[in-house]
Amino acid sequence: MPYKNGGPISDWPFSLVSSSIIISATGHFGETRFFLNPKTWFLIPTPTDRSSNGRCLQPLFFDLRCGILQRAKHSSAFYISPSSGFMAWRCDITARKGKSCLKSRTISHVTLIFDPGEQDTADLIGGACAKAIRLIQDIWGLKTPEDCRIYVMTSWLGFVFQSAPWHWRVLLGATMPLWCFRARRTWPYSAAWTQRYGRRVAIGVKPPHLLGQSDRSMGVRMFVEEKDMKVNVQHVTCHELTHACSVHLKLPAWLNEGIATVTVDRFLERRTIREETLELVRGFVPKGAPPTYRELSRMSGETFAYHAVRGYWLVRYLEEKRPGFLRHMFSLRRDSRAIEREIAIELGMEPGSFWSEIDDIVVDHFGTKMV
């Protein structure tokens, strides 16, 4: 069907400026690229900004100067793509001047960045930061990165481009078709994200009202239920800060998630993983080496839950049987294969058969304690 200004819009993925020159717009049926004058804003019509008859009420623009999405007051249609169902707007950058409205403050060498409307969430995160950083240092001997930032994350698109350094925004925009679909797919399930841009580590934490809307179908298999979303904000802040502090070690996924979840247990002073998951660890087959993060992202259901909780119980087991061992290994900065080999040797097991045998050992240890 033909498309015209203000006409019907399908629910295509969001589009965004990839640099001050190149715009990559991914439509319902394909991708279109535009080359614009640097003194422009690119406006994004969004499905949530449509009236009941399908007409776009007010588009958004991505401000290249401050890296934030804002609403446009004046715009005019300049391109319509019948092949993709994509509609775009533009306006002069000189027509609206201003600085980023985001606020920031520093807590224990971590910069917290948030919209003024999310002040309450920022206070929650700020309080969690100080306590979590002390715990991470005490338990694992890990320090916060030189450039560590936490954002109150209200959209996946805004977080990615707000948190990235300027030169990374160009790269992210140019490669957006390669990663935006996965980001959109994981957004409903995610409570927080951690991204690394060179030396900068950026954490995005959803505010309570968005956490409450998240799909928890996966989490209920693993986590002890917590109905207070404010506590959950603190939980995920601690979890993601642990990832940020260990990012330079390039730990295997099971260990990275295991130390983060154990840290949250210490933070909340209670166990956060369901006891019933021990039966999942015992009964799951096949028994083999844990997946990488890339492999884990393609898994779902029971397989994902198994690998997620397996790391938690193994880290807890190591901390009880060999307290301080992991902290020592982190100080040596060994690669993942060397760490796994050293763990097997420390526990008196053969590295070659470690992953086929360790589950039963761990389950027997905790099963006896919890009877």
C-alpha positions as CSV (number, residue, x, y, z in Angstrom):
1,M,0.0,0.0,0.0
2,P,1.3,3.6,-0.5
3,Y,2.7,5.5,2.4
4,K,2.3,9.2,3.0
5,N,3.0,11.6,5.8
6,G,1.0,10.6,8.9
7,G,-0.1,7.4,7.3
8,P,-0.2,3.9,8.8
9,I,3.0,2.6,10.4
10,S,3.8,-1.0,11.1
11,D,5.6,-2.1,14.3
12,W,9.1,-2.0,12.7
13,P,12.3,-1.9,14.9
14,F,13.4,1.5,16.0
15,S,15.7,3.5,13.8
16,L,18.5,5.8,14.9
17,V,21.3,8.1,13.9
18,S,24.5,6.1,13.4
19,S,26.7,9.2,13.1
20,S,26.3,12.8,12.3
21,I,26.3,11.9,8.6
22,I,24.9,8.3,8.1
23,I,21.5,7.3,9.2
24,S,20.6,3.6,9.1
25,A,16.8,3.0,9.2
26,T,15.7,-0.6,9.6
27,G,12.1,-0.9,8.4
28,H,9.6,-3.8,8.4
29,F,10.9,-5.2,5.2
30,G,14.5,-4.2,5.1
31,E,17.1,-1.6,5.7
32,T,17.5,1.8,4.2
33,R,20.4,4.2,4.6
34,F,20.4,8.0,4.4
35,F,23.1,10.5,4.1
36,L,22.2,13.8,5.7
37,N,23.7,17.2,6.5
38,P,25.5,17.1,9.9
39,K,23.3,19.9,11.2
40,T,20.2,17.7,11.4
41,W,18.3,15.6,13.9
42,F,16.8,12.4,12.9
43,L,13.3,11.9,14.1
44,I,11.9,8.5,15.1
45,P,8.2,7.8,15.0
46,T,7.4,5.3,17.7
47,P,4.6,2.7,18.0
48,T,3.7,4.1,21.5
49,D,3.2,7.6,20.1
50,R,0.4,6.7,17.7
51,S,-3.2,7.5,18.0
52,S,-5.9,4.8,17.7
53,N,-6.1,5.3,14.0
54,G,-2.5,4.5,13.5
55,R,-1.2,8.0,12.8
56,C,2.0,9.1,14.4
57,L,1.2,11.8,17.0
58,Q,4.7,13.1,17.8
59,P,8.0,11.7,16.7
60,L,11.2,11.6,18.8
61,F,14.6,12.8,17.8
62,F,18.1,11.6,18.8
63,D,20.2,14.6,19.9
64,L,23.7,14.0,18.6
65,R,25.2,16.5,21.0
66,C,24.0,14.9,24.3
67,G,23.1,11.5,23.1
68,I,19.5,11.4,24.4
69,L,16.1,10.9,22.9
70,Q,13.8,13.9,23.2
71,R,10.5,15.0,21.7
72,A,10.4,17.2,18.6
73,K,8.3,20.3,18.6
74,H,8.6,21.1,14.9
75,S,9.3,18.7,12.1
76,S,8.5,18.0,8.4
77,A,8.4,14.8,6.4
78,F,11.3,14.5,4.0
79,Y,11.5,10.8,3.1
80,I,9.0,8.0,2.6
81,S,10.1,4.5,1.7
82,P,7.2,2.4,0.2
83,S,9.4,-0.7,0.2
84,S,10.1,-0.7,4.0
85,G,7.1,1.1,5.4
86,F,9.5,3.6,6.9
87,M,8.7,7.2,7.5
88,A,11.3,9.8,8.6
89,W,11.3,13.5,9.7
90,R,13.9,16.1,10.0
91,C,14.4,19.5,11.5
92,D,17.2,22.0,11.8
93,I,19.6,21.5,14.8
94,T,19.8,25.4,15.1
95,A,16.1,25.5,15.7
96,R,16.4,24.0,19.2
97,K,19.4,24.5,21.4
98,G,20.0,23.0,24.8
99,K,22.1,20.7,26.9
100,S,21.4,17.2,28.2
101,C,18.7,17.3,30.9
102,L,20.3,14.2,32.6
103,K,21.6,14.6,36.2
104,S,24.6,12.9,37.6
105,R,26.4,12.3,40.9
106,T,29.5,10.3,42.0
107,I,29.3,7.5,44.6
108,S,32.5,5.7,45.5
109,H,34.2,6.4,42.1
110,V,31.0,5.4,40.2
111,T,29.1,8.0,38.2
112,L,25.3,7.7,38.5
113,I,23.4,9.3,35.6
114,F,19.6,9.7,35.6
115,D,16.7,11.7,34.4
116,P,15.4,14.1,37.1
117,G,12.1,12.2,37.1
118,E,13.9,9.1,38.3
119,Q,15.4,10.7,41.4
120,D,13.9,8.1,43.7
121,T,15.5,5.3,41.7
122,A,18.8,7.1,41.7
123,D,18.7,7.3,45.5
124,L,18.0,3.5,45.7
125,I,20.9,2.7,43.3
126,G,23.2,5.2,45.0
127,G,22.6,3.5,48.4
128,A,23.2,0.1,47.0
129,C,26.4,1.2,45.2
130,A,28.4,2.1,48.3
131,K,27.5,-1.2,50.1
132,A,28.1,-3.4,47.0
133,I,31.4,-1.9,46.2
134,R,32.7,-2.6,49.7
135,L,31.4,-6.2,49.5
136,I,33.0,-6.8,46.1
137,Q,36.3,-5.6,47.4
138,D,36.1,-7.6,50.6
139,I,35.0,-10.9,49.1
140,W,36.8,-11.0,45.7
141,G,39.5,-8.3,46.0
142,L,38.1,-6.5,43.0
143,K,37.9,-2.7,42.5
144,T,35.6,-0.6,40.4
145,P,36.9,0.3,36.9
146,E,38.4,3.7,36.3
147,D,35.4,4.8,34.3
148,C,32.3,3.1,35.7
149,R,28.8,4.6,35.1
150,I,25.4,3.5,36.1
151,Y,22.3,4.7,34.2
152,V,18.7,4.6,35.3
153,M,17.6,2.7,32.2
154,T,14.2,3.4,30.8
155,S,14.8,2.2,27.2
156,W,17.3,-0.1,25.6
157,L,17.9,2.3,22.8
158,G,18.5,5.3,25.0
159,F,20.8,3.4,27.3
160,V,23.0,2.0,24.5
161,F,23.6,5.4,22.9
162,Q,23.7,7.5,26.0
163,S,26.3,5.3,27.7
164,A,28.6,5.0,24.7
165,P,31.5,7.4,24.1
166,W,31.1,9.5,21.0
167,H,33.2,7.4,18.7
168,W,31.5,4.3,19.8
169,R,28.1,5.8,18.8
170,V,29.2,5.9,15.2
171,L,30.2,2.3,15.3
172,L,27.0,1.2,17.1
173,G,24.9,3.1,14.6
174,A,26.7,1.6,11.6
175,T,26.3,-2.0,13.0
176,M,22.8,-1.5,14.5
177,P,21.1,-4.1,12.2
178,L,23.5,-6.7,13.7
179,W,22.6,-6.2,17.3
180,C,19.3,-4.3,17.6
181,F,17.0,-7.3,17.2
182,R,18.8,-9.2,20.0
183,A,18.6,-6.1,22.2
184,R,14.8,-5.7,21.6
185,R,14.3,-9.4,22.2
186,T,16.1,-9.5,25.5
187,W,14.7,-6.2,26.8
188,P,11.5,-7.6,28.3
189,Y,13.4,-10.2,30.3
190,S,16.2,-8.0,31.4
191,A,16.4,-6.2,34.7
192,A,19.8,-4.6,34.0
193,W,22.6,-4.6,31.4
194,T,26.3,-4.1,31.5
195,Q,28.2,-2.8,28.5
196,R,31.9,-2.3,28.0
197,Y,33.2,0.4,25.7
198,G,37.0,0.2,25.9
199,R,37.9,1.5,29.4
200,R,34.4,2.6,30.1
201,V,32.0,0.1,31.8
202,A,28.3,1.2,31.7
203,I,25.5,-0.4,33.7
204,G,21.9,0.2,33.0
205,V,19.4,-0.6,35.7
206,K,15.6,-0.5,35.2
207,P,13.5,1.6,37.7
208,P,11.0,-0.2,39.8
209,H,8.0,0.6,37.6
210,L,9.7,-1.1,34.6
211,L,11.1,-4.0,36.7
212,G,7.5,-4.7,37.7
213,Q,6.5,-5.0,34.0
214,S,9.4,-7.3,33.1
215,D,8.8,-10.9,31.9
216,R,9.7,-13.0,34.9
217,S,8.8,-16.4,33.4
218,M,12.5,-17.4,33.4
219,G,13.4,-15.8,36.8
220,V,10.7,-17.7,38.7
221,R,12.5,-20.9,38.0
222,M,15.6,-19.7,39.7
223,F,15.1,-16.9,42.1
224,V,13.4,-16.7,45.5
225,E,10.4,-14.4,44.9
226,E,10.9,-10.8,45.9
227,K,7.7,-8.7,45.4
228,D,9.3,-5.4,46.5
229,M,10.7,-3.8,43.3
230,K,12.8,-1.4,45.3
231,V,14.7,-4.4,46.8
232,N,15.0,-5.8,43.3
233,V,16.6,-2.6,42.1
234,Q,19.3,-2.9,44.8
235,H,19.7,-6.6,43.9
236,V,20.4,-6.0,40.2
237,T,22.6,-3.0,41.0
238,C,24.9,-5.2,43.2
239,H,24.8,-8.0,40.6
240,E,25.8,-5.7,37.7
241,L,28.4,-3.9,39.7
242,T,30.1,-7.3,40.4
243,H,30.2,-7.9,36.6
244,A,31.6,-4.4,36.1
245,C,34.4,-5.0,38.6
246,S,35.3,-8.4,37.1
247,V,35.0,-7.4,33.4
248,H,38.8,-7.1,32.9
249,L,39.2,-10.7,34.0
250,K,37.1,-12.1,31.1
251,L,35.8,-14.8,33.3
252,P,33.8,-17.8,31.9
253,A,30.0,-17.2,32.0
254,W,29.3,-19.7,34.8
255,L,31.9,-18.1,37.1
256,N,31.0,-14.5,36.2
257,E,27.3,-15.1,37.0
258,G,28.2,-17.3,40.0
259,I,30.2,-14.7,41.8
260,A,27.6,-12.0,41.0
261,T,24.8,-14.0,42.5
262,V,26.8,-15.0,45.6
263,T,27.6,-11.3,46.1
264,V,23.9,-10.5,46.0
265,D,23.3,-13.2,48.7
266,R,25.9,-11.4,50.9
267,F,24.4,-8.0,50.1
268,L,20.8,-9.0,51.0
269,E,22.0,-11.4,53.8
270,R,19.9,-14.3,52.5
271,R,19.9,-16.8,49.7
272,T,18.4,-15.6,46.5
273,I,18.4,-18.8,44.4
274,R,15.7,-21.3,45.0
275,E,16.7,-24.5,46.9
276,E,14.7,-26.6,44.4
277,T,17.2,-25.7,41.7
278,L,19.6,-28.2,43.3
279,E,17.4,-31.0,41.8
280,L,17.7,-29.3,38.4
281,V,21.5,-29.3,38.7
282,R,21.5,-33.0,39.7
283,G,19.0,-34.2,37.1
284,F,19.9,-32.2,34.0
285,V,21.7,-34.1,31.2
286,P,24.0,-34.1,29.4
287,K,26.7,-33.1,31.8
288,G,29.4,-31.1,30.0
289,A,31.4,-27.9,30.0
290,P,29.3,-24.8,30.6
291,P,28.4,-22.6,27.5
292,T,29.9,-19.3,26.6
293,Y,27.7,-16.2,26.9
294,R,27.0,-16.3,23.2
295,E,25.9,-19.9,23.4
296,L,23.9,-19.2,26.6
297,S,21.9,-16.4,24.9
298,R,20.6,-18.9,22.3
299,M,19.3,-21.2,25.1
300,S,15.9,-21.1,26.7
301,G,13.8,-22.7,29.4
302,E,15.3,-25.5,31.5
303,T,18.7,-25.5,29.7
304,F,19.2,-21.8,30.4
305,A,18.1,-22.1,34.1
306,Y,20.4,-25.1,34.6
307,H,23.5,-23.3,33.4
308,A,22.6,-20.1,35.3
309,V,22.1,-21.8,38.7
310,R,25.0,-24.3,38.2
311,G,27.5,-21.5,38.4
312,Y,25.9,-20.1,41.6
313,W,26.0,-23.4,43.5
314,L,29.5,-24.2,42.4
315,V,30.8,-20.8,43.5
316,R,29.1,-21.2,46.8
317,Y,30.6,-24.7,47.2
318,L,34.1,-23.3,46.4
319,E,33.6,-20.5,49.0
320,E,32.7,-23.0,51.7
321,K,35.3,-25.7,50.9
322,R,38.1,-23.4,49.8
323,P,37.4,-19.9,51.1
324,G,39.6,-17.3,49.5
325,F,40.7,-19.5,46.6
326,L,38.7,-17.6,44.0
327,R,39.9,-14.3,45.3
328,H,43.5,-15.5,45.0
329,M,42.8,-16.7,41.4
330,F,41.4,-13.3,40.4
331,S,44.6,-11.6,41.7
332,L,46.6,-13.8,39.3
333,R,44.4,-12.8,36.3
334,R,44.5,-16.3,34.8
335,D,42.5,-17.1,31.6
336,S,39.3,-19.0,31.9
337,R,40.7,-22.4,31.0
338,A,43.5,-22.0,33.5
339,I,41.0,-21.0,36.2
340,E,38.8,-24.1,35.6
341,R,41.8,-26.4,35.6
342,E,43.1,-24.9,38.9
343,I,39.6,-25.3,40.4
344,A,39.6,-29.0,39.5
345,I,43.0,-29.6,40.9
346,E,42.2,-27.6,44.1
347,L,39.2,-29.9,44.7
348,G,41.3,-33.0,44.1
349,M,39.5,-33.9,40.8
350,E,40.7,-34.7,37.3
351,P,40.3,-31.7,34.9
352,G,39.2,-34.0,32.1
353,S,36.2,-35.4,34.1
354,F,35.5,-32.3,36.2
355,W,32.3,-31.1,34.6
356,S,30.8,-34.6,34.3
357,E,31.3,-35.2,38.1
358,I,31.1,-31.9,39.9
359,D,27.2,-31.5,39.9
360,D,26.6,-34.5,42.0
361,I,29.3,-33.5,44.5
362,V,27.9,-30.0,44.9
363,V,24.3,-31.2,45.2
364,D,25.2,-33.8,47.8
365,H,27.1,-31.2,49.8
366,F,24.1,-28.7,49.9
367,G,21.4,-31.4,50.0
368,T,22.8,-32.7,53.2
369,K,23.0,-29.3,54.8
370,M,19.4,-28.4,53.8
371,V,17.8,-31.6,55.1
